[in-house]
Amino acid sequence: MWCSSAHRPTEGEGRLPSRPPDFGAVTVILLRPLWTLRMLALRTLFRMMVTVALCASLAGCGFQLRGQASLPVETLYVPGSSPLVVELRRNLIAGTRSKLSNTEREAQATLGFTHELREKVILSFGTNGLVREFQLRYRVGFRLYDLKGRNYIAPNEIQLTRDISFNEGQVLAKESEEALLFRDMQSDMVQQIIRRLVAAKVPTDE
């Protein structure tokens, strides 16, 4: 009598061998974001510490941060509407502690401009007799005075110059360069005027 019995697969036959799961990759994947966040936090903290130390060092050296320059007056009137005056007002608001007044009577002092001139003079000629180089000159005169007419800054003038080469074959390009140089001198003039204002002395009754 023939009888059959169910075949029982031996270990390793008909199925994959059992293997303990490898959690190493999962662990790395889970821990890496945490490690990255910690490193970013440490870097941020380090940068903050460096910034604080730098600010303290600059303060100890007498350096004033932007917006903390002190003028000899708390209120200032700057009349006019030229590009120079507009840029000067903007820099005074952003870079000093003084407030700008709308009228002369409301201000401790008035910054009055006597002249503003832009000039272009020949600096040199080439061997062919044509102009080879120009000099651009920017001159601004001003004084700082109070309601009694006393001078914080007596009438004076600041002159800036820039040299520019000339090429008759590049007239349009040289005109653009000239305009850029004058704009650069205007910004430089604003900074020099503010330095004069910061160094001004309060007038006496003598």
Backbone as JSON Lines, residues from 0, in Angstrom:
{"i":0,"aa":"M","n":[0.86,-1.19,0.0],"ca":[0.0,0.0,0.0],"c":[0.89,1.22,0.0]}
{"i":1,"aa":"W","n":[0.59,2.01,-1.01],"ca":[1.44,3.2,-1.16],"c":[0.8,4.36,-0.45]}
{"i":2,"aa":"C","n":[1.58,4.99,0.25],"ca":[1.08,6.19,0.96],"c":[2.06,7.34,0.73]}
{"i":3,"aa":"S","n":[1.49,8.47,0.68],"ca":[2.33,9.67,0.47],"c":[2.31,10.54,1.71]}
{"i":4,"aa":"S","n":[3.32,11.21,1.87],"ca":[3.41,12.15,3.02],"c":[3.87,13.51,2.51]}
{"i":5,"aa":"A","n":[3.39,14.55,3.17],"ca":[3.75,15.92,2.75],"c":[5.23,16.15,2.94]}
{"i":6,"aa":"H","n":[5.77,16.75,1.9],"ca":[7.21,17.02,1.96],"c":[7.46,18.26,2.81]}
{"i":7,"aa":"R","n":[8.25,18.09,3.8],"ca":[8.61,19.19,4.68],"c":[9.96,19.77,4.23]}
{"i":8,"aa":"P","n":[9.95,20.98,3.8],"ca":[11.23,21.55,3.35],"c":[12.19,21.68,4.5]}
{"i":9,"aa":"T","n":[13.34,21.3,4.17],"ca":[14.38,21.43,5.2],"c":[14.8,22.88,5.3]}
{"i":10,"aa":"E","n":[15.57,23.19,6.32],"ca":[16.01,24.58,6.55],"c":[16.88,25.02,5.38]}
{"i":11,"aa":"G","n":[16.52,26.1,4.82],"ca":[17.27,26.62,3.69],"c":[16.7,26.21,2.36]}
{"i":12,"aa":"E","n":[15.67,25.4,2.34],"ca":[15.07,24.95,1.1],"c":[13.69,25.57,0.95]}
{"i":13,"aa":"G","n":[13.46,26.3,-0.19],"ca":[12.14,26.85,-0.48],"c":[11.84,28.17,0.18]}
{"i":14,"aa":"R","n":[12.75,28.66,0.99],"ca":[12.53,29.98,1.62],"c":[13.88,30.64,1.88]}
{"i":15,"aa":"L","n":[13.81,31.98,1.99],"ca":[15.05,32.71,2.2],"c":[15.55,32.49,3.61]}
{"i":16,"aa":"P","n":[16.81,32.37,3.74],"ca":[17.35,32.18,5.09],"c":[17.05,33.4,5.94]}
{"i":17,"aa":"S","n":[16.75,33.15,7.16],"ca":[16.46,34.25,8.09],"c":[17.74,35.04,8.33]}
{"i":18,"aa":"R","n":[17.57,36.41,8.41],"ca":[18.74,37.27,8.61],"c":[18.33,38.42,9.51]}
{"i":19,"aa":"P","n":[19.08,38.68,10.49],"ca":[18.7,39.78,11.39],"c":[18.7,41.09,10.63]}
{"i":20,"aa":"P","n":[17.7,41.91,10.81],"ca":[17.61,43.18,10.07],"c":[18.78,44.08,10.41]}
{"i":21,"aa":"D","n":[19.21,44.8,9.37],"ca":[20.33,45.73,9.54],"c":[19.76,47.12,9.79]}
{"i":22,"aa":"F","n":[19.87,47.56,11.04],"ca":[19.34,48.86,11.4],"c":[20.37,49.97,11.29]}
{"i":23,"aa":"G","n":[21.55,49.63,10.8],"ca":[22.61,50.62,10.73],"c":[22.26,51.78,9.84]}
{"i":24,"aa":"A","n":[21.76,51.48,8.61],"ca":[21.43,52.55,7.67],"c":[20.29,53.4,8.2]}
{"i":25,"aa":"V","n":[19.29,52.73,8.83],"ca":[18.17,53.47,9.38],"c":[18.65,54.41,10.49]}
{"i":26,"aa":"T","n":[19.56,53.91,11.31],"ca":[20.07,54.73,12.4],"c":[20.78,55.96,11.87]}
{"i":27,"aa":"V","n":[21.56,55.78,10.82],"ca":[22.27,56.91,10.24],"c":[21.29,57.92,9.66]}
{"i":28,"aa":"I","n":[20.27,57.4,8.97],"ca":[19.27,58.28,8.36],"c":[18.53,59.08,9.42]}
{"i":29,"aa":"L","n":[18.23,58.46,10.55],"ca":[17.49,59.14,11.59],"c":[18.35,60.12,12.36]}
{"i":30,"aa":"L","n":[19.62,59.79,12.57],"ca":[20.47,60.61,13.39],"c":[21.12,61.75,12.61]}
{"i":31,"aa":"R","n":[21.25,61.6,11.32],"ca":[21.95,62.63,10.53],"c":[21.26,63.99,10.59]}
{"i":32,"aa":"P","n":[19.9,64.08,10.45],"ca":[19.27,65.39,10.57],"c":[19.51,66.03,11.93]}
{"i":33,"aa":"L","n":[19.47,65.22,13.0],"ca":[19.72,65.76,14.32],"c":[21.14,66.3,14.42]}
{"i":34,"aa":"W","n":[22.08,65.58,13.87],"ca":[23.48,66.01,13.9],"c":[23.66,67.3,13.11]}
{"i":35,"aa":"T","n":[22.96,67.39,11.95],"ca":[23.06,68.59,11.12],"c":[22.48,69.8,11.85]}
{"i":36,"aa":"L","n":[21.34,69.6,12.51],"ca":[20.74,70.7,13.26],"c":[21.64,71.17,14.38]}
{"i":37,"aa":"R","n":[22.28,70.23,15.05],"ca":[23.19,70.61,16.13],"c":[24.37,71.41,15.6]}
{"i":38,"aa":"M","n":[24.91,70.99,14.45],"ca":[26.04,71.7,13.86],"c":[25.63,73.1,13.44]}
{"i":39,"aa":"L","n":[24.43,73.24,12.84],"ca":[23.96,74.56,12.45],"c":[23.76,75.46,13.66]}
{"i":40,"aa":"A","n":[23.23,74.87,14.73],"ca":[23.02,75.66,15.95],"c":[24.35,76.13,16.52]}
{"i":41,"aa":"L","n":[25.35,75.24,16.52],"ca":[26.67,75.62,17.02],"c":[27.31,76.7,16.17]}
{"i":42,"aa":"R","n":[27.15,76.59,14.84],"ca":[27.71,77.61,13.97],"c":[27.06,78.96,14.2]}
{"i":43,"aa":"T","n":[25.72,78.96,14.35],"ca":[25.0,80.2,14.6],"c":[25.44,80.83,15.91]}
{"i":44,"aa":"L","n":[25.58,80.0,16.95],"ca":[26.03,80.5,18.24],"c":[27.43,81.08,18.14]}
{"i":45,"aa":"F","n":[28.3,80.41,17.39],"ca":[29.67,80.88,17.23],"c":[29.7,82.23,16.52]}
{"i":46,"aa":"R","n":[28.88,82.37,15.47],"ca":[28.84,83.63,14.75],"c":[28.33,84.76,15.63]}
{"i":47,"aa":"M","n":[27.32,84.46,16.46],"ca":[26.8,85.48,17.36],"c":[27.86,85.92,18.36]}
{"i":48,"aa":"M","n":[28.62,84.95,18.87],"ca":[29.68,85.28,19.83],"c":[30.75,86.14,19.18]}
{"i":49,"aa":"V","n":[31.11,85.8,17.94],"ca":[32.12,86.59,17.23],"c":[31.62,88.0,16.98]}
{"i":50,"aa":"T","n":[30.34,88.14,16.58],"ca":[29.77,89.46,16.33],"c":[29.76,90.31,17.58]}
{"i":51,"aa":"V","n":[29.34,89.72,18.69],"ca":[29.31,90.46,19.96],"c":[30.72,90.89,20.36]}
{"i":52,"aa":"A","n":[31.68,89.98,20.21],"ca":[33.06,90.32,20.56],"c":[33.61,91.42,19.67]}
{"i":53,"aa":"L","n":[33.27,91.38,18.38],"ca":[33.74,92.4,17.45],"c":[33.13,93.75,17.79]}
{"i":54,"aa":"C","n":[31.85,93.77,18.08],"ca":[31.19,95.03,18.43],"c":[31.79,95.63,19.69]}
{"i":55,"aa":"A","n":[32.06,94.76,20.68],"ca":[32.66,95.25,21.92],"c":[34.05,95.81,21.67]}
{"i":56,"aa":"S","n":[34.79,95.14,20.79],"ca":[36.13,95.62,20.47],"c":[36.09,96.96,19.77]}
{"i":57,"aa":"L","n":[35.17,97.12,18.81],"ca":[35.05,98.38,18.09],"c":[34.6,99.51,19.02]}
{"i":58,"aa":"A","n":[33.68,99.18,19.91],"ca":[33.23,100.2,20.86],"c":[34.36,100.64,21.76]}
{"i":59,"aa":"G","n":[35.21,99.7,22.17],"ca":[36.34,100.03,23.01],"c":[37.35,100.91,22.3]}
{"i":60,"aa":"C","n":[37.41,100.8,20.98],"ca":[38.35,101.62,20.2],"c":[37.75,102.98,19.84]}
{"i":61,"aa":"G","n":[36.52,103.24,20.27],"ca":[35.9,104.52,19.97],"c":[35.16,104.54,18.65]}
{"i":62,"aa":"F","n":[35.02,103.41,18.01],"ca":[34.33,103.35,16.73],"c":[32.83,103.43,16.95]}
{"i":63,"aa":"Q","n":[32.14,104.25,16.12],"ca":[30.7,104.41,16.23],"c":[30.0,103.69,15.09]}
{"i":64,"aa":"L","n":[29.02,102.91,15.44],"ca":[28.27,102.18,14.44],"c":[27.37,103.13,13.66]}
{"i":65,"aa":"R","n":[26.9,102.64,12.52],"ca":[26.04,103.45,11.67],"c":[24.81,103.89,12.44]}
{"i":66,"aa":"G","n":[24.45,105.17,12.27],"ca":[23.29,105.69,12.96],"c":[23.61,106.31,14.3]}
{"i":67,"aa":"Q","n":[24.92,106.37,14.68],"ca":[25.29,106.89,15.98],"c":[26.27,108.05,15.92]}
{"i":68,"aa":"A","n":[26.51,108.62,14.75],"ca":[27.38,109.78,14.65],"c":[26.71,110.98,15.32]}
{"i":69,"aa":"S","n":[27.47,111.72,16.09],"ca":[26.92,112.84,16.86],"c":[27.32,114.17,16.24]}
{"i":70,"aa":"L","n":[26.33,115.0,15.94],"ca":[26.57,116.35,15.48],"c":[26.48,117.3,16.67]}
{"i":71,"aa":"P","n":[27.01,118.51,16.54],"ca":[26.94,119.45,17.67],"c":[25.56,120.04,17.89]}
{"i":72,"aa":"V","n":[24.59,119.67,17.05],"ca":[23.22,120.15,17.2],"c":[22.27,118.96,17.17]}
{"i":73,"aa":"E","n":[21.16,119.11,17.89],"ca":[20.16,118.04,17.91],"c":[19.19,118.16,16.74]}
{"i":74,"aa":"T","n":[18.96,119.38,16.27],"ca":[18.06,119.6,15.13],"c":[18.8,120.43,14.07]}
{"i":75,"aa":"L","n":[18.57,120.08,12.81],"ca":[19.3,120.71,11.71],"c":[18.35,120.98,10.55]}
{"i":76,"aa":"Y","n":[18.52,122.15,9.94],"ca":[17.72,122.51,8.77],"c":[18.65,122.56,7.56]}
{"i":77,"aa":"V","n":[18.28,121.8,6.51],"ca":[19.08,121.74,5.28],"c":[18.17,122.14,4.12]}
{"i":78,"aa":"P","n":[18.2,123.41,3.71],"ca":[17.32,123.86,2.62],"c":[17.84,123.4,1.26]}
{"i":79,"aa":"G","n":[16.94,123.4,0.28],"ca":[17.33,123.04,-1.08],"c":[16.71,121.74,-1.53]}
{"i":80,"aa":"S","n":[16.77,121.5,-2.84],"ca":[16.19,120.28,-3.4],"c":[17.08,119.67,-4.48]}
{"i":81,"aa":"S","n":[18.34,120.04,-4.52],"ca":[19.26,119.49,-5.52],"c":[19.56,118.03,-5.18]}
{"i":82,"aa":"P","n":[20.08,117.26,-6.15],"ca":[20.45,115.86,-5.86],"c":[21.43,115.74,-4.7]}
{"i":83,"aa":"L","n":[22.34,116.7,-4.57],"ca":[23.28,116.68,-3.45],"c":[22.56,116.81,-2.12]}
{"i":84,"aa":"V","n":[21.63,117.77,-2.03],"ca":[20.9,117.99,-0.79],"c":[20.03,116.78,-0.45]}
{"i":85,"aa":"V","n":[19.39,116.21,-1.45],"ca":[18.54,115.04,-1.22],"c":[19.37,113.88,-0.67]}
{"i":86,"aa":"E","n":[20.52,113.62,-1.27],"ca":[21.38,112.53,-0.78],"c":[21.95,112.84,0.59]}
{"i":87,"aa":"L","n":[22.28,114.1,0.83],"ca":[22.8,114.5,2.13],"c":[21.76,114.3,3.22]}
{"i":88,"aa":"R","n":[20.53,114.73,2.96],"ca":[19.46,114.53,3.96],"c":[19.28,113.05,4.28]}
{"i":89,"aa":"R","n":[19.26,112.21,3.23],"ca":[19.08,110.78,3.43],"c":[20.18,110.2,4.32]}
{"i":90,"aa":"N","n":[21.41,110.63,4.11],"ca":[22.53,110.13,4.9],"c":[22.52,110.69,6.32]}
{"i":91,"aa":"L","n":[22.05,111.91,6.49],"ca":[21.96,112.48,7.84],"c":[20.91,111.74,8.67]}
{"i":92,"aa":"I","n":[19.8,111.4,8.04],"ca":[18.75,110.66,8.75],"c":[19.23,109.27,9.13]}
{"i":93,"aa":"A","n":[19.91,108.6,8.21],"ca":[20.35,107.22,8.46],"c":[21.62,107.14,9.29]}
{"i":94,"aa":"G","n":[22.46,108.17,9.24],"ca":[23.78,108.02,9.85],"c":[24.08,108.9,11.04]}
{"i":95,"aa":"T","n":[23.12,109.72,11.51],"ca":[23.39,110.58,12.66],"c":[22.22,110.53,13.64]}
{"i":96,"aa":"R","n":[22.44,111.09,14.8],"ca":[21.39,111.14,15.82],"c":[20.53,112.39,15.7]}
{"i":97,"aa":"S","n":[20.99,113.36,14.92],"ca":[20.27,114.62,14.79],"c":[19.01,114.45,13.94]}
{"i":98,"aa":"K","n":[18.02,115.3,14.23],"ca":[16.76,115.29,13.48],"c":[16.73,116.49,12.53]}
{"i":99,"aa":"L","n":[16.15,116.28,11.36],"ca":[16.04,117.34,10.38],"c":[14.74,118.11,10.57]}
{"i":100,"aa":"S","n":[14.85,119.43,10.57],"ca":[13.67,120.29,10.76],"c":[13.14,120.75,9.41]}
{"i":101,"aa":"N","n":[11.86,121.14,9.42],"ca":[11.23,121.6,8.17],"c":[11.44,123.09,7.92]}
{"i":102,"aa":"T","n":[11.75,123.83,8.96],"ca":[11.99,125.27,8.8],"c":[13.23,125.66,9.58]}
{"i":103,"aa":"E","n":[13.75,126.83,9.24],"ca":[14.96,127.33,9.91],"c":[14.7,127.67,11.37]}
{"i":104,"aa":"R","n":[13.52,128.19,11.66],"ca":[13.2,128.58,13.03],"c":[13.1,127.39,13.98]}
{"i":105,"aa":"E","n":[12.77,126.22,13.46],"ca":[12.64,125.04,14.31],"c":[13.97,124.36,14.6]}
{"i":106,"aa":"A","n":[15.04,124.78,13.93],"ca":[16.32,124.1,14.03],"c":[17.32,124.9,14.87]}
{"i":107,"aa":"Q","n":[18.23,124.16,15.49],"ca":[19.32,124.81,16.22],"c":[20.31,125.45,15.25]}
{"i":108,"aa":"A","n":[20.47,124.84,14.09],"ca":[21.42,125.36,13.11],"c":[20.93,125.08,11.7]}
{"i":109,"aa":"T","n":[21.45,125.87,10.76],"ca":[21.1,125.72,9.35],"c":[22.36,125.46,8.54]}
{"i":110,"aa":"L","n":[22.27,124.47,7.66],"ca":[23.37,124.19,6.75],"c":[23.05,124.85,5.41]}
{"i":111,"aa":"G","n":[23.68,125.98,5.14],"ca":[23.39,126.73,3.92],"c":[24.48,126.54,2.89]}
{"i":112,"aa":"F","n":[24.09,126.32,1.64],"ca":[25.05,126.14,0.55],"c":[25.2,127.45,-0.21]}
{"i":113,"aa":"T","n":[26.44,127.84,-0.42],"ca":[26.73,129.07,-1.15],"c":[26.9,128.82,-2.64]}
{"i":114,"aa":"H","n":[27.43,127.68,-3.02],"ca":[27.56,127.34,-4.44],"c":[27.8,125.84,-4.6]}
{"i":115,"aa":"E","n":[27.47,125.36,-5.78],"ca":[27.71,123.96,-6.17],"c":[28.05,123.97,-7.66]}
{"i":116,"aa":"L","n":[29.3,123.67,-7.99],"ca":[29.78,123.8,-9.37],"c":[30.39,122.49,-9.85]}
{"i":117,"aa":"R","n":[30.06,122.13,-11.08],"ca":[30.68,121.0,-11.78],"c":[31.44,121.55,-12.98]}
{"i":118,"aa":"E","n":[32.71,121.23,-13.05],"ca":[33.55,121.78,-14.11],"c":[34.31,120.66,-14.82]}
{"i":119,"aa":"K","n":[34.67,120.94,-16.06],"ca":[35.45,120.01,-16.88],"c":[36.53,120.8,-17.59]}
{"i":120,"aa":"V","n":[37.78,120.54,-17.25],"ca":[38.89,121.3,-17.83],"c":[39.85,120.35,-18.54]}
{"i":121,"aa":"I","n":[40.52,120.89,-19.54],"ca":[41.49,120.08,-20.3],"c":[42.74,119.86,-19.44]}
{"i":122,"aa":"L","n":[43.16,118.62,-19.38],"ca":[44.33,118.28,-18.57],"c":[45.57,118.08,-19.43]}
{"i":123,"aa":"S","n":[45.41,117.48,-20.61],"ca":[46.56,117.24,-21.48],"c":[46.11,117.03,-22.92]}
{"i":124,"aa":"F","n":[47.08,117.22,-23.84],"ca":[46.83,117.0,-25.27],"c":[47.7,115.84,-25.75]}
{"i":125,"aa":"G","n":[47.25,115.19,-26.82],"ca":[48.04,114.14,-27.44],"c":[49.01,114.72,-28.45]}
{"i":126,"aa":"T","n":[49.84,113.85,-29.06],"ca":[50.82,114.3,-30.06],"c":[50.15,114.83,-31.32]}
{"i":127,"aa":"N","n":[48.9,114.44,-31.54],"ca":[48.16,114.91,-32.72],"c":[47.44,116.24,-32.47]}
{"i":128,"aa":"G","n":[47.64,116.79,-31.28],"ca":[47.03,118.07,-30.97],"c":[45.62,117.98,-30.43]}
{"i":129,"aa":"L","n":[45.08,116.77,-30.31],"ca":[43.73,116.58,-29.78],"c":[43.78,116.35,-28.27]}
{"i":130,"aa":"V","n":[42.65,116.64,-27.63],"ca":[42.57,116.45,-26.18],"c":[42.74,114.98,-25.84]}
{"i":131,"aa":"R","n":[43.59,114.69,-24.88],"ca":[43.82,113.31,-24.47],"c":[43.23,113.0,-23.1]}
{"i":132,"aa":"E","n":[43.15,114.04,-22.25],"ca":[42.69,113.8,-20.88],"c":[42.01,115.06,-20.33]}
{"i":133,"aa":"F","n":[40.91,114.83,-19.6],"ca":[40.19,115.9,-18.92],"c":[40.29,115.7,-17.41]}
{"i":134,"aa":"Q","n":[40.03,116.78,-16.69],"ca":[39.89,116.68,-15.24],"c":[38.5,117.2,-14.87]}
{"i":135,"aa":"L","n":[37.76,116.38,-14.13],"ca":[36.44,116.77,-13.64],"c":[36.6,117.36,-12.24]}
{"i":136,"aa":"R","n":[35.97,118.5,-12.03],"ca":[36.06,119.17,-10.73],"c":[34.66,119.4,-10.18]}
{"i":137,"aa":"Y","n":[34.51,119.11,-8.9],"ca":[33.23,119.28,-8.23],"c":[33.47,120.12,-6.99]}
{"i":138,"aa":"R","n":[32.91,121.32,-6.96],"ca":[33.15,122.27,-5.88],"c":[31.84,122.62,-5.19]}
{"i":139,"aa":"V","n":[31.86,122.54,-3.85],"ca":[30.66,122.87,-3.06],"c":[31.09,123.78,-1.91]}
{"i":140,"aa":"G","n":[30.4,124.92,-1.78],"ca":[30.63,125.84,-0.68],"c":[29.45,125.83,0.28]}
{"i":141,"aa":"F","n":[29.71,125.93,1.57],"ca":[28.63,125.89,2.57],"c":[29.1,126.49,3.88]}
{"i":142,"aa":"R","n":[28.13,126.75,4.74],"ca":[28.42,127.17,6.11],"c":[27.33,126.64,7.03]}
{"i":143,"aa":"L","n":[27.67,126.47,8.3],"ca":[26.72,126.0,9.31],"c":[26.6,127.1,10.36]}
{"i":144,"aa":"Y","n":[25.38,127.61,10.55],"ca":[25.18,128.75,11.45],"c":[23.88,128.6,12.22]}
{"i":145,"aa":"D","n":[23.77,129.33,13.33],"ca":[22.55,129.28,14.15],"c":[21.66,130.47,13.85]}
{"i":146,"aa":"L","n":[20.57,130.62,14.62],"ca":[19.61,131.69,14.37],"c":[20.19,133.08,14.61]}
{"i":147,"aa":"K","n":[21.23,133.16,15.43],"ca":[21.88,134.45,15.69],"c":[22.95,134.79,14.65]}
{"i":148,"aa":"G","n":[23.14,133.88,13.69],"ca":[24.14,134.14,12.67],"c":[25.54,133.69,13.05]}
{"i":149,"aa":"R","n":[25.68,133.06,14.22],"ca":[27.0,132.58,14.65],"c":[27.36,131.31,13.89]}
{"i":150,"aa":"N","n":[28.61,131.19,13.53],"ca":[29.05,130.07,12.7],"c":[29.52,128.88,13.53]}
{"i":151,"aa":"Y","n":[28.91,127.73,13.29],"ca":[29.48,126.47,13.71],"c":[30.63,126.11,12.76]}
{"i":152,"aa":"I","n":[30.37,126.35,11.46],"ca":[31.39,126.17,10.42],"c":[31.38,127.44,9.58]}
{"i":153,"aa":"A","n":[32.49,128.13,9.52],"ca":[32.58,129.35,8.71],"c":[32.48,128.99,7.23]}
{"i":154,"aa":"P","n":[32.14,129.95,6.38],"ca":[32.06,129.67,4.94],"c":[33.33,129.0,4.43]}
{"i":155,"aa":"N","n":[33.17,127.89,3.78],"ca":[34.32,127.14,3.27],"c":[33.91,126.37,2.03]}
{"i":156,"aa":"E","n":[34.88,125.73,1.41],"ca":[34.63,125.01,0.16],"c":[35.36,123.68,0.17]}
{"i":157,"aa":"I","n":[34.7,122.67,-0.39],"ca":[35.32,121.37,-0.62],"c":[35.39,121.15,-2.12]}
{"i":158,"aa":"Q","n":[36.56,120.76,-2.6],"ca":[36.72,120.49,-4.04],"c":[37.23,119.07,-4.24]}
{"i":159,"aa":"L","n":[36.57,118.36,-5.13],"ca":[36.96,117.0,-5.49],"c":[37.3,116.98,-6.97]}
{"i":160,"aa":"T","n":[38.25,116.12,-7.34],"ca":[38.66,116.02,-8.75],"c":[38.76,114.55,-9.17]}
{"i":161,"aa":"R","n":[38.51,114.32,-10.43],"ca":[38.7,113.01,-11.05],"c":[39.26,113.23,-12.45]}
{"i":162,"aa":"D","n":[40.25,112.43,-12.82],"ca":[40.81,112.49,-14.17],"c":[40.14,111.45,-15.06]}
{"i":163,"aa":"I","n":[39.91,111.85,-16.32],"ca":[39.26,110.95,-17.26],"c":[39.91,111.09,-18.62]}
{"i":164,"aa":"S","n":[40.26,109.99,-19.23],"ca":[40.86,110.01,-20.57],"c":[39.77,110.27,-21.6]}
{"i":165,"aa":"F","n":[40.2,110.72,-22.77],"ca":[39.24,111.03,-23.83],"c":[39.65,110.34,-25.12]}
{"i":166,"aa":"N","n":[38.65,109.81,-25.82],"ca":[38.87,109.16,-27.1],"c":[37.74,109.58,-28.02]}
{"i":167,"aa":"E","n":[38.09,110.28,-29.1],"ca":[37.06,110.79,-30.0],"c":[36.26,109.69,-30.66]}
{"i":168,"aa":"G","n":[36.77,108.45,-30.62],"ca":[36.04,107.33,-31.19],"c":[35.07,106.67,-30.22]}
{"i":169,"aa":"Q","n":[35.07,107.12,-28.96],"ca":[34.19,106.54,-27.94],"c":[33.49,107.66,-27.16]}
{"i":170,"aa":"V","n":[32.87,108.56,-27.89],"ca":[32.27,109.74,-27.26],"c":[31.14,109.36,-26.31]}
{"i":171,"aa":"L","n":[30.22,108.51,-26.75],"ca":[29.09,108.12,-25.9],"c":[29.54,107.39,-24.65]}
{"i":172,"aa":"A","n":[30.51,106.49,-24.8],"ca":[31.02,105.74,-23.64],"c":[31.68,106.68,-22.65]}
{"i":173,"aa":"K","n":[32.42,107.67,-23.15],"ca":[33.1,108.61,-22.27],"c":[32.11,109.54,-21.57]}
{"i":174,"aa":"E","n":[31.01,109.88,-22.23],"ca":[29.98,110.69,-21.58],"c":[29.34,109.93,-20.43]}
{"i":175,"aa":"S","n":[29.1,108.64,-20.63],"ca":[28.53,107.81,-19.55],"c":[29.52,107.7,-18.4]}
{"i":176,"aa":"E","n":[30.79,107.53,-18.72],"ca":[31.82,107.44,-17.67],"c":[31.91,108.75,-16.89]}
{"i":177,"aa":"E","n":[31.8,109.87,-17.61],"ca":[31.84,111.18,-16.95],"c":[30.67,111.33,-15.97]}
{"i":178,"aa":"A","n":[29.47,110.92,-16.39],"ca":[28.3,111.01,-15.51],"c":[28.48,110.15,-14.27]}
{"i":179,"aa":"L","n":[29.05,108.96,-14.43],"ca":[29.28,108.07,-13.29],"c":[30.29,108.67,-12.32]}
{"i":180,"aa":"L","n":[31.32,109.3,-12.86],"ca":[32.34,109.91,-12.01],"c":[31.77,111.08,-11.21]}
{"i":181,"aa":"F","n":[30.91,111.87,-11.83],"ca":[30.28,112.99,-11.11],"c":[29.35,112.46,-10.0]}
{"i":182,"aa":"R","n":[28.65,111.37,-10.26],"ca":[27.79,110.78,-9.23],"c":[28.63,110.25,-8.08]}
{"i":183,"aa":"D","n":[29.78,109.65,-8.42],"ca":[30.67,109.16,-7.39],"c":[31.22,110.31,-6.55]}
{"i":184,"aa":"M","n":[31.57,111.41,-7.2],"ca":[32.06,112.58,-6.45],"c":[30.97,113.17,-5.56]}
{"i":185,"aa":"Q","n":[29.72,113.12,-6.02],"ca":[28.62,113.63,-5.19],"c":[28.49,112.82,-3.91]}
{"i":186,"aa":"S","n":[28.56,111.5,-4.02],"ca":[28.48,110.65,-2.82],"c":[29.67,110.9,-1.9]}
{"i":187,"aa":"D","n":[30.85,111.07,-2.49],"ca":[32.03,111.38,-1.7],"c":[31.87,112.74,-1.02]}
{"i":188,"aa":"M","n":[31.3,113.71,-1.73],"ca":[31.08,115.04,-1.16],"c":[30.14,114.97,0.04]}
{"i":189,"aa":"V","n":[29.09,114.18,-0.05],"ca":[28.15,114.02,1.07],"c":[28.87,113.53,2.31]}
{"i":190,"aa":"Q","n":[29.72,112.52,2.16],"ca":[30.44,111.98,3.3],"c":[31.42,112.99,3.89]}
{"i":191,"aa":"Q","n":[32.06,113.77,3.04],"ca":[33.0,114.77,3.55],"c":[32.28,115.9,4.28]}
{"i":192,"aa":"I","n":[31.12,116.29,3.78],"ca":[30.34,117.32,4.47],"c":[29.91,116.82,5.85]}
{"i":193,"aa":"I","n":[29.47,115.57,5.93],"ca":[29.05,115.02,7.22],"c":[30.23,114.98,8.19]}
{"i":194,"aa":"R","n":[31.41,114.65,7.71],"ca":[32.6,114.66,8.58],"c":[32.86,116.07,9.11]}
{"i":195,"aa":"R","n":[32.68,117.07,8.26],"ca":[32.86,118.46,8.72],"c":[31.81,118.81,9.77]}
{"i":196,"aa":"L","n":[30.59,118.35,9.57],"ca":[29.53,118.63,10.55],"c":[29.83,117.98,11.9]}
{"i":197,"aa":"V","n":[30.3,116.75,11.87],"ca":[30.62,116.04,13.11],"c":[31.74,116.76,13.88]}
{"i":198,"aa":"A","n":[32.69,117.33,13.14],"ca":[33.83,118.0,13.77],"c":[33.56,119.45,14.13]}
{"i":199,"aa":"A","n":[32.36,119.96,13.81],"ca":[32.05,121.37,14.07],"c":[31.99,121.66,15.56]}
{"i":200,"aa":"K","n":[32.34,122.9,15.93],"ca":[32.34,123.34,17.32],"c":[31.19,124.29,17.58]}
{"i":201,"aa":"V","n":[30.62,124.21,18.77],"ca":[29.53,125.09,19.15],"c":[30.06,126.52,19.26]}
{"i":202,"aa":"P","n":[29.43,127.5,18.6],"ca":[29.94,128.88,18.67],"c":[29.74,129.49,20.05]}
{"i":203,"aa":"T","n":[30.6,130.42,20.36],"ca":[30.51,131.14,21.63],"c":[30.04,132.56,21.36]}
{"i":204,"aa":"D","n":[29.72,133.29,22.44],"ca":[29.24,134.66,22.31],"c":[30.37,135.67,22.17]}
{"i":205,"aa":"E","n":[31.62,135.19,22.18],"ca":[32.74,136.11,22.09],"c":[32.81,136.77,20.73]}
